[in-house]
């Protein structure tokens, strides 16, 4: 079962057929809308974007699968997001234990020799001690753990947006490759027909050897280009499969179409959103808070730590005494005397704060510059889409028709037809390149602003 050829390709085929038939002295042909010759994007049982198997019992995505559907399918079980979620889970768990007290210490003593007291000899003792951290250290440690958890949550958002951008980019590249193969294959087939017509006319003395050789050279060039493009098919499919979290050899269909939507927001609003809502900046801001909390924790090292203890001592009765147990409480203080060590730890913590602050400022500038570059390229892609669809492609089509007519009457040589045909092909491919770039750049911009972009209107 074959998918219908797109209108743009159909027009391209019609013009190329006209070039061939004009050389043979017959009426130029057009390709009716009902005719559906085999396409590069033909769907087969091994050429669907997701096969329905026992391991993948999902709705099968075909060539018309939208980008959002692919991203929604990939996100729940993707290894990259699974790893980020596990890191977040671990960071949250560490918050609960961050301000916990040290483990209490239980001590047991058995006196090998009697220690006489007024009440009798001491036999054994059982004690319990609890160390208490320096004042403020538990709160600082908990704030550091909370900041680390916030950073992990922001990095999960970063990974999710990066994954969607990777899927969008590889999906667009596979689309562009498929469309390029489709256009070039059409030109190869029709230029082959032209070459055969010229060969027949050359044998009958109706065509020059120069025209025949020129057609054969152009055919060889296009055929080499087609083979190079087809060699890229497997790597392009593998890249999209990897982005989807699937085996790189899993079957994939050529994407049928890419829809693009114009931005419905001003550049100023989007640039402000990068500074306000970029999850990467949120993660770095949380890392800065963690560094500051660790700096406060380092400052508590100069404060004394205490240990509270209680001990029960068993005393035996002897010589008419009733013995009786003794109960002892204790208070221990850890003296902070290693000032050089504490000063070094404080300097290291302060340096970590400075490094985190510098990284945050650098990334803020980098992301702002990147957003401006992406917006510039996005606007350029939108401009190309309009320019080539509305002006250049129709003009190139007119030029090809004029060259065909002139060649048919002998007023132009074959080079004029081939150059016009090549120009039309490159214009089609330039527009398809702009369409693929538009999808990739839009998803990259969404990763920078941390949300889905508003759209003005949707077009093809």
C-alpha positions in Angstrom: 0.0 0.0 0.0 1.5 3.3 -1.1 1.0 6.8 0.3 0.0 9.5 -2.2 2.7 11.8 -3.5 2.6 15.2 -2.0 1.3 18.1 -4.2 4.8 19.8 -4.3 6.4 16.6 -5.5 3.6 16.0 -8.0 4.2 19.5 -9.5 7.9 18.8 -9.6 7.3 15.5 -11.4 5.0 17.1 -13.9 7.5 19.7 -14.9 10.3 17.1 -15.2 8.0 14.9 -17.3 7.3 17.9 -19.5 11.0 18.3 -20.1 11.4 14.7 -21.2 8.4 14.7 -23.5 9.4 18.0 -25.2 12.6 16.4 -26.3 10.7 13.5 -28.0 8.4 15.9 -29.8 5.2 14.9 -28.1 2.7 16.8 -26.0 4.0 17.4 -22.4 2.3 15.2 -19.9 0.9 16.2 -16.5 0.5 14.0 -13.5 -3.2 13.7 -12.5 -4.1 13.9 -8.8 -5.4 10.3 -8.9 -2.1 8.8 -9.9 0.0 7.6 -7.0 3.3 6.1 -8.1 5.5 4.3 -5.6 7.0 6.8 -3.1 10.1 6.7 -1.0 7.8 7.1 2.0 5.8 3.9 1.1 4.6 2.1 4.3 5.5 -1.5 4.7 5.1 -4.0 7.5 8.6 -3.2 8.6 8.4 0.5 8.1 6.1 1.8 10.8 7.3 4.1 13.5 6.3 1.7 16.3 5.5 -2.0 15.8 2.9 -3.5 18.0 4.6 -6.4 19.8 4.2 -8.2 23.1 7.0 -5.9 24.4 5.5 -2.7 23.0 1.7 -3.1 23.3 1.0 0.5 22.2 -1.0 2.1 19.5 1.1 1.9 16.4 2.4 5.2 15.2 2.5 5.5 11.4 4.1 8.1 9.1 1.6 10.7 10.2 2.5 10.4 13.9 2.8 13.9 15.4 5.8 15.1 17.3 3.8 15.5 20.5 2.6 11.9 20.3 6.2 10.6 20.0 7.4 12.7 22.9 4.4 11.6 25.1 5.2 8.0 24.3 8.9 8.3 25.0 8.9 10.2 28.3 7.4 7.7 30.8 10.0 5.0 30.3 13.0 6.7 28.7 16.3 5.7 30.4 17.5 9.3 30.5 14.4 10.5 32.4 14.3 7.4 34.5 17.8 8.1 35.7 16.9 11.8 36.5 13.8 10.6 38.4 15.9 8.2 40.5 18.4 11.0 41.2 15.5 13.2 42.4 14.1 10.4 44.5 17.5 9.9 46.2 17.9 13.6 46.8 14.4 13.8 48.5 15.3 10.8 50.6 18.5 12.5 51.8 16.5 15.5 53.0 14.8 13.3 55.7 18.1 12.2 57.1 20.0 15.4 56.7 19.3 16.8 60.2 19.2 13.5 62.1 21.2 13.3 65.3 24.2 11.0 65.4 23.6 7.5 66.5 23.5 7.1 70.3 26.3 5.1 71.9 25.6 2.3 74.3 28.5 1.2 76.6 28.8 -1.8 79.0 31.5 -2.3 81.6 32.3 -5.3 83.7 34.8 -4.7 86.6 37.4 -7.4 86.5 38.6 -6.3 90.0 36.3 -5.1 92.7 36.1 -1.3 93.2 35.1 -0.8 96.7 32.7 1.9 97.7 31.0 2.8 100.9 27.9 1.0 99.8 29.7 -2.1 98.4 31.8 -3.2 95.4 31.0 -2.1 91.9 30.4 -5.1 89.6 29.2 -3.7 86.2 27.9 -0.6 84.5 25.6 0.2 81.6 25.8 3.7 80.0 24.1 5.6 77.1 25.6 8.6 75.4 24.2 11.0 72.8 26.3 13.4 70.9 24.7 16.8 70.0 25.9 18.7 66.9 27.0 22.3 67.1 24.3 24.9 67.2 23.0 25.7 63.7 24.6 22.7 62.0 21.5 20.6 61.7 19.5 23.4 60.1 22.3 24.2 57.6 22.7 20.6 56.7 18.9 20.2 56.0 18.9 23.4 53.9 21.7 22.1 51.9 19.9 18.8 51.3 16.7 20.7 50.4 18.6 22.8 47.9 20.1 19.7 46.4 16.6 18.2 46.0 15.4 21.4 44.3 18.4 21.2 41.9 17.6 17.6 41.1 13.9 18.5 40.4 15.1 21.3 38.0 17.5 19.0 36.3 14.7 16.5 35.7 12.8 19.3 33.9 16.0 20.1 32.0 16.3 16.5 30.9 12.7 16.3 29.9 13.0 19.4 27.7 16.3 18.2 26.3 14.7 14.9 25.4 11.8 16.6 23.6 14.3 18.7 21.7 16.4 15.7 20.7 13.2 13.9 19.5 12.1 17.0 17.5 15.6 17.4 16.0 16.1 13.8 14.9 12.4 13.5 13.8 12.9 16.7 11.6 16.2 15.3 10.2 14.6 12.0 9.3 11.8 13.9 7.6 14.2 16.1 5.7 16.3 13.2 4.6 13.2 11.4 3.3 11.9 14.4 1.4 15.3 15.0 -0.1 15.5 11.3 -1.3 12.0 11.7 -2.7 12.8 14.8 -4.7 16.2 13.5 -5.9 14.8 10.1 -6.8 12.1 11.8 -8.9 14.8 13.8 -10.8 16.9 10.7 -11.3 14.0 8.7 -12.8 12.9 11.5 -15.1 16.4 12.5 -16.1 16.9 8.9 -17.0 13.9 9.1 -19.2 15.3 12.2 -20.8 18.7 10.5 -21.3 17.0 7.6 -23.1 15.1 9.9 -25.3 18.2 11.8 -26.3 20.1 8.6 -26.9 17.3 7.5 -29.3 17.3 10.8 -31.0 21.1 10.8 -31.2 21.0 7.5 -33.0 18.6 8.9 -35.5 20.7 12.1 -35.9 18.1 14.3 -34.1 20.3 15.2 -31.1 23.8 16.3 -30.5 26.4 14.2 -28.7 27.0 17.3 -26.5 23.4 17.2 -25.2 23.5 13.4 -24.7 26.8 13.6 -22.7 25.5 16.5 -20.7 22.4 14.5 -19.7 24.5 11.5 -18.8 26.8 13.6 -16.6 23.9 15.1 -14.8 22.2 11.8 -14.4 25.4 10.3 -12.9 25.8 13.3 -10.5 22.2 12.9 -9.3 22.5 9.1 -9.0 25.6 9.5 -6.8 23.8 12.1 -4.7 20.8 9.7 -4.3 23.0 6.8 -3.2 24.7 9.0 -0.6 21.4 10.1 0.7 20.1 6.5 1.0 23.3 5.6 2.9 22.3 8.1 5.6 18.9 6.4 6.1 20.0 3.9 8.7 22.0 6.4 10.9 19.0 8.8 10.7 16.6 6.2 11.9 19.0 5.0 14.6 19.3 8.6 15.9 15.5 9.0 16.2 15.2 5.5 17.8 17.9 6.4 20.3 16.1 9.7 21.1 12.8 7.7 21.6 14.6 5.3 23.9 14.2 2.4 21.6 16.6 -0.1 20.0 18.5 1.7 17.2 17.5 -1.0 14.7 13.7 -0.8 15.5 11.6 -0.1 12.4 10.7 3.5 11.7 8.6 5.1 9.0 9.6 8.2 7.0 7.7 11.1 8.7 5.0 12.1 6.2 4.7 15.8 7.0 5.9 18.5 9.3 3.5 21.2 10.5 5.0 24.5 11.6 3.3 27.2 13.7 4.4 30.8 13.9 5.4 32.2 17.2 2.7 34.1 19.0 5.0 35.8 21.4 7.4 38.7 21.1 11.1 38.3 21.2 11.3 40.5 24.3 8.8 38.3 26.2 10.7 35.1 25.2 14.1 36.5 26.2 12.7 37.6 29.5 11.3 34.0 30.0 14.7 32.6 29.5 16.0 34.5 32.5 12.9 33.9 34.6 11.9 30.3 33.9 14.9 28.4 32.4 15.1 25.2 34.4 18.8 25.0 33.9 19.2 28.4 35.7 16.8 27.2 38.4 19.1 24.2 38.9 22.1 26.4 39.2 20.3 28.8 41.6 19.5 25.8 43.8 23.2 24.7 43.6 24.1 28.2 44.7 21.8 27.9 47.7 23.3 24.6 48.6 26.8 26.0 48.5 25.7 28.9 50.8 24.1 26.4 53.2 27.3 24.4 53.2 29.2 27.6 53.9 27.1 28.2 56.9 27.6 24.6 58.0 31.4 25.1 57.7 31.2 28.1 60.1 29.6 25.9 62.8 32.8 23.9 63.0 34.1 26.5 65.3 31.3 26.0 67.8 31.7 23.4 70.5 29.8 20.1 70.3 28.4 18.4 73.4 27.7 14.9 74.5 25.1 13.9 77.1 25.4 10.6 79.0 23.8 8.6 81.6 25.2 5.5 83.3 23.8 3.0 85.8 26.3 1.1 88.0 25.5 -2.1 89.9 26.8 -2.2 93.5 26.7 -5.5 95.4 25.6 -5.7 99.1 28.4 -6.7 101.5 29.0 -6.6 105.3 25.4 -5.8 106.2 25.2 -3.0 103.6 22.2 -3.0 101.3 24.4 -2.1 98.2 22.1 -0.3 95.8 22.8 0.9 92.2 24.3 4.2 91.4 23.1 6.5 88.6 25.6 8.9 86.9 24.9 11.7 84.4 27.7 13.2 82.3 28.3 16.2 80.0 31.1 16.2 77.5 32.3 19.1 75.3 34.3 18.7 72.1 36.7 21.6 72.1 37.2 23.3 68.7 40.9 23.9 68.9 42.0 23.1 65.3 41.5 26.7 64.0 43.6 26.2 60.9 41.5 23.3 59.8 38.3 25.2 60.3 39.6 28.2 58.5 40.6 26.0 55.5 37.1 24.5 55.4 35.5 27.9 55.5 37.7 29.1 52.7 36.8 26.1 50.6 33.1 26.5 51.2 33.3 30.3 50.4 35.2 29.4 47.2 32.4 26.9 46.3 29.9 29.7 46.7 31.9 32.0 44.4 32.2 29.2 41.8 28.5 28.5 41.9 27.7 32.2 41.5 30.1 32.6 38.6 28.6 29.5 36.9 25.1 30.9 37.3 26.0 34.3 35.8 27.9 32.6 32.9 25.0 30.3 32.1 22.6 33.2 32.3 24.6 35.1 29.7 25.1 31.9 27.6 21.4 31.1 27.6 20.5 34.6 26.7 22.9 34.7 23.8 21.7 31.2 22.7 18.1 32.3 22.8 18.9 35.3 20.6 20.7 33.1 18.1 17.8 30.6 18.0 15.2 33.3 17.6 17.3 34.8 14.7 17.5 31.4 13.0 13.8 30.7 13.7 12.8 34.0 12.1 15.1 33.2 9.1 13.4 29.8 8.7 10.0 31.4 8.8 11.1 33.9 6.2 12.5 31.2 4.0 9.3 29.2 4.2 7.3 32.1 3.0 9.8 33.3 0.4 10.3 30.0 -1.3 6.7 28.9 -1.2 5.2 32.1 -2.3 7.9 33.5 -4.7 11.0 31.6 -5.5 9.5 28.1 -6.2 6.7 29.5 -8.5 9.3 31.6 -10.3 11.7 28.6 -10.7 8.8 26.6 -12.0 8.0 29.3 -14.6 11.7 29.4 -15.6 11.8 25.6 -16.0 8.6 25.7 -18.2 10.2 28.5 -20.3 13.4 26.5 -20.7 11.4 23.4 -21.7 9.5 25.3 -24.3 12.7 27.0 -25.7 14.5 23.6 -25.8 11.6 22.0 -27.6 11.8 24.6 -30.4 15.6 24.6 -30.5 15.9 28.1 -29.1 17.8 26.9 -26.0 20.2 24.1 -25.3 19.9 21.3 -22.8 22.0 23.1 -20.2 19.3 25.7 -19.8 16.7 22.9 -19.0 19.1 21.1 -16.6 20.0 24.3 -14.8 16.4 25.3 -14.4 15.5 21.9 -13.2 18.4 21.9 -10.7 17.4 25.3 -9.5 13.8 24.1 -8.8 15.1 21.1 -7.0 17.4 23.1 -4.8 14.6 25.6 -4.0 12.3 22.7 -2.9 15.1 21.2 -0.8 15.9 24.6 0.8 12.3 25.0 1.8 12.2 21.5 3.3 15.5 22.3 5.1 13.8 25.5 6.6 10.8 23.4 7.6 13.0 20.9 9.5 15.1 23.6 11.0 11.9 25.4 12.2 10.8 22.3 14.2 14.3 21.8 15.7 14.8 25.4 16.6 11.3 25.8 18.1 11.9 22.8 20.4 15.3 24.2 21.3 13.7 27.5 22.2 11.1 25.7 24.3 14.0 24.1 26.2 15.4 27.5 26.9 12.2 29.2 28.1 11.1 26.1 30.0 7.6 25.8 28.5 5.6 25.2 25.4 5.6 28.3 23.1 2.4 30.1 22.2 1.5 30.1 18.5 -0.1 32.6 16.3 -1.4 30.3 13.5 -0.6 26.9 12.0 0.5 26.4 8.5 2.1 23.7 6.4 
